[in-house]
C-alpha cells in the first residue's frame, strides 16, 4: 500500500520559518552518518547530507514533521542532549527554531537556529495548552515546564 499522507518536511530556512519562535517537541532524533567524536568535534558523513533528521510536533504544523539539521552547532547541541546526557523516561526534548533572537549586530545568515531544552515530561503540553492541568498554577506550573538543561548558540541572547 502506498502512503499518500502528506508529510511536512523542513529543510531550508524558508521551510523552518513556518515555526519561527514556536516550541516543538522532538519525538525522534536520527543522526545521518554524522557523529561527535571523543574530542567533541562533529564528524560529518559528507558535505551534502544533513547532520541529522528529527521528528517533531508543534501546534502550527501538527505531528510527524521531519526536520533536517544542517548546522553543525545545532547538531552538536542535539547530540549533547540525546547521546551524551541521554533523555530520561520522565523527560522530553523541546526545541525552538528561530532567526529572531541573535545578539545585537549578529548577521543571521549561516548562524545556528536551534535552542534545545530537556524538560520534564508534559512540559510541551503545559507550554502550548493553557487548559492542560489547570490545577497547576504559579510556581508549580513554572517548575513543571521549566528546562532542566539548555543548549543555546553563543550568538543568541
SERO-4910 file (N, C-alpha, C, O; in steps of 0.05 Angstrom, whole numbers):
BEGIN
 pado doro    nc1    nc2    nc3   cac1   cac2   cac3    cc1    cc2    cc3    oc1    oc2    oc3
  Unk    A     17    -23      0      0      0      0     18     25      0     37     26     15
  Unk    A     11     44    -16     27     69    -18     16     89      3     -8     93      5
  Unk    A     35    101     17     27    121     37     23    148     22     43    160     13
  Unk    A     -1    157     21     -7    182      6    -10    205     25    -16    228     16
  Unk    A     -7    201     51    -10    222     70     13    243     66     36    235     64
  Unk    A      6    268     64     26    289     61     42    292     86     31    294    108
  Unk    A     68    292     83     86    296    106    100    322    103    110    329     82
  Unk    A    101    338    125    115    363    125    145    358    129    153    344    147
  Unk    A    161    370    112    190    367    113    202    395    116    195    414    101
  Unk    A    219    399    135    233    424    140    263    420    134    276    406    148
  Unk    A    272    433    113    300    431    105    313    458    105    333    463    119
  Unk    A    303    476     88    314    503     85    302    522    105    281    516    117
  Unk    A    315    545    109    304    565    128    276    573    120    259    578    138
  Unk    A    270    574     94    243    582     86    222    561     95    199    568    100
  Unk    A    230    536     97    212    515    108    209    519    138    186    519    148
  Unk    A    231    521    152    231    523    181    218    549    190    207    549    212
  Unk    A    218    570    174    207    595    183    177    594    190    167    612    203
  Unk    A    163    573    181    135    569    188    131    566    218    110    572    229
  Unk    A    152    558    232    150    554    261    170    571    276    178    564    299
  Unk    A    179    593    265    199    611    277    189    620    305    168    632    307
  Unk    A    204    613    326    197    621    353    178    603    367    172    607    391
  Unk    A    168    582    354    148    564    366    162    541    381    182    531    371
  Unk    A    151    533    404    162    509    417    153    484    403    129    482    396
  Unk    A    171    465    399    165    440    387    177    417    403    199    421    414
  Unk    A    164    395    404    175    371    419    187    352    398    175    346    378
  Unk    A    211    343    405    224    323    388    215    295    397    217    289    421
  Unk    A    205    280    378    197    252    385    217    232    375    217    209    383
  Unk    A    236    240    357    256    222    346    280    238    336    277    257    321
  Unk    A    304    230    345    329    242    336    345    220    321    351    199    332
  Unk    A    351    226    295    365    206    279    390    219    266    387    233    246
  Unk    A    414    213    277    438    223    263    440    210    235    434    186    232
  Unk    A    448    225    215    450    215    188    479    211    180    489    223    162
  Unk    A    492    193    195    520    187    189    540    205    202    564    200    201
  Unk    A    531    226    215    548    245    229    550    237    259    531    226    270
  Unk    A    573    243    271    577    237    299    593    259    312    605    276    298
  Unk    A    594    259    338    612    276    353    633    258    365    627    240    380
  Unk    A    658    263    358    679    246    367    687    251    397    676    269    409
  Unk    A    706    236    407    713    238    436    725    265    443    725    272    466
  Unk    A    734    280    423    745    307    428    723    329    425    729    353    428
  Unk    A    698    321    420    676    340    417    673    352    389    658    371    386
  Unk    A    688    341    370    687    352    343    666    337    327    665    312    328
  Unk    A    650    352    311    630    339    295    643    328    270    658    342    256
  Unk    A    638    303    264    648    289    240    624    283    222    606    267    229
  Unk    A    623    297    200    601    294    181    606    271    162    629    265    155
  Unk    A    584    259    152    586    237    133    598    247    107    616    235     95
  Unk    A    588    270     98    598    283     74    589    312     74    577    322     93
  Unk    A    594    326     52    589    355     51    559    362     44    551    385     46
  Unk    A    544    342     35    517    348     26    494    336     42    472    345     41
  Unk    A    500    316     58    480    303     75    475    319    100    495    326    113
  Unk    A    450    324    108    445    337    134    458    321    156    462    297    154
  Unk    A    464    334    178    476    321    201    456    301    214    464    279    223
  Unk    A    431    308    214    411    291    228    383    298    217    378    318    204
  Unk    A    364    280    223    336    285    219    323    283    246    330    266    263
  Unk    A    303    300    251    288    299    275    258    297    267    250    308    247
  Unk    A    243    283    283    214    283    281    203    300    303    210    295    327
  Unk    A    187    319    296    177    338    316    147    341    314    134    333    295
  Unk    A    136    352    335    108    361    335    106    389    346    121    396    365
  Unk    A     89    405    334     85    432    344     56    440    337     42    427    321
  Unk    A     47    462    350     19    470    346     13    478    317     -8    470    307
  Unk    A     30    493    305     24    503    278     22    481    257      4    481    241
  Unk    A     41    462    257     43    442    236     33    414    244     30    397    226
  Unk    A     28    410    269     18    384    278     40    364    285     62    372    295
  Unk    A     35    338    279     53    316    287     69    305    263     62    311    240
  Unk    A     88    289    269    104    275    249    116    292    228    116    286    204
  Unk    A    127    315    237    142    333    219    171    325    219    182    320    240
  Unk    A    182    323    195    211    316    193    226    341    189    222    357    170
  Unk    A    245    346    207    263    369    204    292    360    200    301    341    214
  Unk    A    306    372    182    333    364    177    352    385    190    348    409    187
  Unk    A    372    375    203    391    391    217    415    395    200    430    376    194
  Unk    A    420    420    191    441    426    172    463    444    183    482    450    169
  Unk    A    460    452    209    481    468    221    496    451    242    484    438    258
  Unk    A    522    453    241    540    437    259    534    442    288    533    423    304
  Unk    A    530    467    296    525    473    324    498    463    333    495    452    355
  Unk    A    478    465    316    451    454    323    453    424    327    442    413    346
  Unk    A    468    411    309    472    382    312    487    375    338    480    356    352
  Unk    A    507    391    344    524    386    368    506    388    393    509    371    411
  Unk    A    488    407    394    471    410    417    451    388    419    445    378    441
  Unk    A    440    379    397    422    356    398    436    330    406    426    315    422
  Unk    A    460    327    396    477    304    404    482    304    434    481    283    447
  Unk    A    488    328    444    493    330    473    468    322    489    471    308    510
  Unk    A    445    329    480    420    322    494    414    292    492    409    279    512
  Unk    A    415    282    468    406    254    463    427    233    467    421    211    478
  Unk    A    452    238    460    472    218    460    491    220    485    500    200    495
  Unk    A    497    244    493    515    247    516    500    248    543    506    232    561
  Unk    A    481    266    545    466    268    570    446    246    573    442    235    595
  Unk    A    433    239    551    411    219    550    386    232    561    387    249    579
  Unk    A    363    225    550    338    235    558    324    213    574    319    191    565
  Unk    A    317    220    599    305    200    617    275    196    609    264    211    594
  Unk    A    264    175    620    236    168    614    217    190    622    196    194    610
  Unk    A    224    205    643    206    227    653    214    254    642    208    275    654
  Unk    A    227    254    619    236    279    606    229    279    577    222    259    565
  Unk    A    230    303    565    226    306    536    244    329    526    252    346    541
  Unk    A    249    328    500    266    349    488    248    368    472    233    360    455
  Unk    A    252    394    479    237    415    466    257    432    451    279    438    461
  Unk    A    250    440    426    267    459    411    251    484    404    227    483    402
  Unk    A    266    505    399    255    529    388    274    536    365    297    542    369
  Unk    A    263    537    340    278    545    317    272    575    313    249    583    312
  Unk    A    293    592    311    288    620    308    311    634    294    334    626    296
  Unk    A    303    656    281    323    674    269    321    701    282    333    721    272
  Unk    A    306    704    303    299    730    315    312    735    342    306    756    354
  Unk    A    330    718    352    340    721    379    370    724    380    383    716    399
  Unk    A    382    736    359    411    739    359    419    764    374    404    783    377
  Unk    A    444    763    384    455    786    397    458    809    377    458    804    353
  Unk    A    459    832    387    460    856    371    483    855    350    505    846    357
  Unk    A    477    863    326    496    864    304    506    837    294    527    836    281
  Unk    A    492    816    301    499    789    290    483    784    265    458    784    266
  Unk    A    496    780    242    480    773    218    469    745    222    482    727    233
  Unk    A    444    741    213    432    715    217    440    694    196    437    670    201
  Unk    A    449    703    174    456    684    152    479    665    162    499    673    171
  Unk    A    474    639    159    494    619    165    496    613    195    514    598    203
  Unk    A    480    624    211    482    621    240    464    597    249    446    589    235
  Unk    A    471    585    272    454    564    283    427    575    290    424    599    295
  Unk    A    407    558    290    379    567    294    365    555    318    344    565    326
  Unk    A    375    534    330    360    519    350    369    525    378    392    527    385
  Unk    A    348    529    395    351    528    424    341    500    432    319    493    424
  Unk    A    356    486    448    349    458    455    346    457    485    363    465    500
  Unk    A    323    447    494    317    444    523    310    415    528    297    402    513
  Unk    A    320    405    551    309    380    562    291    389    585    300    403    604
  Unk    A    266    381    584    246    390    603    232    365    616    235    343    605
  Unk    A    218    370    638    202    348    649    181    339    629    170    355    614
  Unk    A    175    313    628    154    303    610    128    318    616    121    322    639
  Unk    A    114    325    595     89    341    598     93    371    595     74    386    594
  Unk    A    118    379    594    124    408    591    113    419    565    103    442    565
  Unk    A    114    404    544    104    414    518     75    421    520     66    442    511
  Unk    A     59    403    532     30    409    535     26    434    553      9    450    547
  Unk    A     42    436    574     39    459    592     46    485    577     35    506    583
  Unk    A     66    484    559     74    508    544     54    515    522     52    539    515
  Unk    A     40    496    511     24    501    488     -7    501    493    -22    508    476
  Unk    A    -15    492    517    -43    490    523    -49    500    551    -43    486    571
  Unk    A    -60    523    553    -66    535    579    -86    520    595    -89    524    619
  Unk    A   -102    503    582   -122    487    596   -112    460    606   -126    446    620
  Unk    A    -87    453    599    -75    428    607    -67    431    637    -52    449    644
  Unk    A    -76    412    653    -70    411    681    -76    438    695    -57    451    705
  Unk    A   -101    447    695   -107    473    707   -102    475    737   -100    497    748
  Unk    A   -100    451    749    -94    451    778    -66    461    785    -60    469    807
  Unk    A    -48    460    764    -21    470    768    -21    500    763    -29    510    741
  Unk    A    -13    515    782    -12    544    779     14    555    790     28    542    804
  Unk    A     19    580    783     42    595    794     68    581    791     75    572    770
  Unk    A     82    579    814    109    568    814    109    538    806    128    529    793
  Unk    A     89    524    815     88    495    809     86    491    779     98    473    768
  Unk    A     70    507    765     67    505    736     93    513    722    102    500    704
  Unk    A    105    534    732    131    543    721    152    520    723    166    515    704
  Unk    A    154    508    746    174    487    750    168    462    733    186    449    724
  Unk    A    142    456    729    135    433    713    141    436    684    142    416    669
  Unk    A    146    460    674    153    464    646    180    476    642    189    479    619
  Unk    A    194    483    663    220    497    661    241    477    651    241    454    659
  Unk    A    259    486    634    281    469    624    299    459    647    305    475    665
  Unk    A    306    434    646    325    423    665    353    430    656    370    436    672
  Unk    A    357    429    630    383    437    618    377    450    591    358    443    577
  Unk    A    394    469    583    390    484    558    416    485    542    438    489    554
  Unk    A    414    483    516    436    488    498    427    510    479    407    507    465
  Unk    A    442    532    479    434    555    463    460    565    449    481    568    462
  Unk    A    458    571    423    482    581    409    492    607    422    476    623    431
  Unk    A    518    610    423    530    633    436    522    659    423    522    680    436
  Unk    A    514    658    397    506    683    383    478    692    389    469    713    380
  Unk    A    464    676    406    436    684    414    436    696    441    453    690    459
  Unk    A    416    714    446    412    726    472    403    706    492    398    712    515
***
